[in-house]
Amino acid sequence: MLTDQTIFTTTAAVLVFLGVFAISYSKNLLKTIVSFQVVVFGANLGLFASGLGGSSSLMANTLVLFSIVVGGSVEAVGLALIVLVHKKYGTLDPGKIRRLRD
Amino acid sequence: MSGEVALLLSAALLVTVISALFSRSMAMTLISMFYASLVVGVIFTLYQGILVGLLHIIIFAGAVSVMLLTAVLMTGETDLGIGKRSLAVLLSAVTILIVGAASYSLFSTLPSGVAETPTMNLLEFVWVFRPWDLLILVIIFAASMTVVVNLLSKEQ
C-alpha cells in the first residue's frame, strides 16, 4: 500500500541524493548553496514525513522548525561568504579560487 | 488525505528541484527554487503542519530567495536572462495545471467540505473549512505567478 508517508519519505531521499550529487559536481558556489538548500528541503520533508503516521507529529514538527531556522541561517552565512570570496578573487569557480589562492 | 495529492505535490517538487539544479540560467534556478519552497510549504500546510508550512514559506520562499537574488546581483556572475516571456507563460501554465489538479482531487475526496480536525485555534471560523485553506494557497500561487511574469516580461 502506497501511503502518504512512503511517498514523502521517498521524495525526501531523492531530494537529499540530488542535492549531494549537485554539490559534488557544481562549478559555481551559488549553485552549491542552491544544492544545499535542496538537501535542507529533503531533510525537512523526511522529518515531517516521519511524524505523519503515528503520535510523534508534534516532535516531528518541532524538529522541522529547528531545521528550518538552522538551514536558513547557514544559507545566509554562506551567501555572505560567497560575496566576500567574489570580492577577493573575482570568480565563483572553486577550481579557479584554489589556483588563485596558491 | 488521499495519496493522489501527495503524488502530485511530490511530482511538482521533484520537477521544480530538477529544473533548478540542472538549468544553465541562474534566473531559472532562482525561480524554480522559489516554486520548490512554495510546494514544500504547501505540503506541510496540507498535512496539518500549518505553522511549519508558513514558517517554511516565509523563510525559504521569502528571505532566502531575496538573499540569493541579492548575491546574484552583487556578484554579477551569471546572466539573469530577463526577457523570456514564453518561459514565463509555460511556468504559469504548469503551475495552474498542478494547482487545478490538486484542488480537484482535494474537493472530490472531501465528502462534506469539512476538515477532519481543525488545525489551529487561531481564526478557527476561517480554518474550519478546508476549501478556505486551499483558496488561500491558490491566492499565494497566483501572486507568485504574477511576480514571475512581471520579472520575465520584456518591459522590465
Boltz contact constraints between the chains, C-beta under 6 A:
constraints:
  - contact:
      token1: [A, 2]
      token2: [B, 3]
      max_distance: 6.0
  - contact:
      token1: [A, 4]
      token2: [B, 3]
      max_distance: 6.0
  - contact:
      token1: [A, 4]
      token2: [B, 6]
      max_distance: 6.0
  - contact:
      token1: [A, 7]
      token2: [B, 6]
      max_distance: 6.0
  - contact:
      token1: [A, 7]
      token2: [B, 10]
      max_distance: 6.0
  - contact:
      token1: [A, 11]
      token2: [B, 10]
      max_distance: 6.0
  - contact:
      token1: [A, 22]
      token2: [B, 21]
      max_distance: 6.0
  - contact:
      token1: [A, 34]
      token2: [B, 29]
      max_distance: 6.0
  - contact:
      token1: [A, 34]
      token2: [B, 33]
      max_distance: 6.0
  - contact:
      token1: [A, 38]
      token2: [B, 17]
      max_distance: 6.0
  - contact:
      token1: [A, 41]
      token2: [B, 40]
      max_distance: 6.0
  - contact:
      token1: [A, 61]
      token2: [B, 49]
      max_distance: 6.0
  - contact:
      token1: [A, 61]
      token2: [B, 52]
      max_distance: 6.0
  - contact:
      token1: [A, 64]
      token2: [B, 52]
      max_distance: 6.0
  - contact:
      token1: [A, 65]
      token2: [B, 52]
      max_distance: 6.0
  - contact:
      token1: [A, 68]
      token2: [B, 55]
      max_distance: 6.0
  - contact:
      token1: [A, 68]
      token2: [B, 56]
      max_distance: 6.0
  - contact:
      token1: [A, 68]
      token2: [B, 59]
      max_distance: 6.0
  - contact:
      token1: [A, 72]
      token2: [B, 59]
      max_distance: 6.0
  - contact:
      token1: [A, 72]
      token2: [B, 64]
      max_distance: 6.0
  - contact:
      token1: [A, 75]
      token2: [B, 64]
      max_distance: 6.0
  - contact:
      token1: [A, 76]
      token2: [B, 67]
      max_distance: 6.0
  - contact:
      token1: [A, 79]
      token2: [B, 67]
      max_distance: 6.0
  - contact:
      token1: [A, 79]
      token2: [B, 71]
      max_distance: 6.0
  - contact:
      token1: [A, 82]
      token2: [B, 71]
      max_distance: 6.0
  - contact:
      token1: [A, 83]
      token2: [B, 71]
      max_distance: 6.0
  - contact:
      token1: [A, 83]
      token2: [B, 74]
      max_distance: 6.0
  - contact:
      token1: [A, 86]
      token2: [B, 75]
      max_distance: 6.0
  - contact:
      token1: [A, 92]
      token2: [B, 77]
      max_distance: 6.0
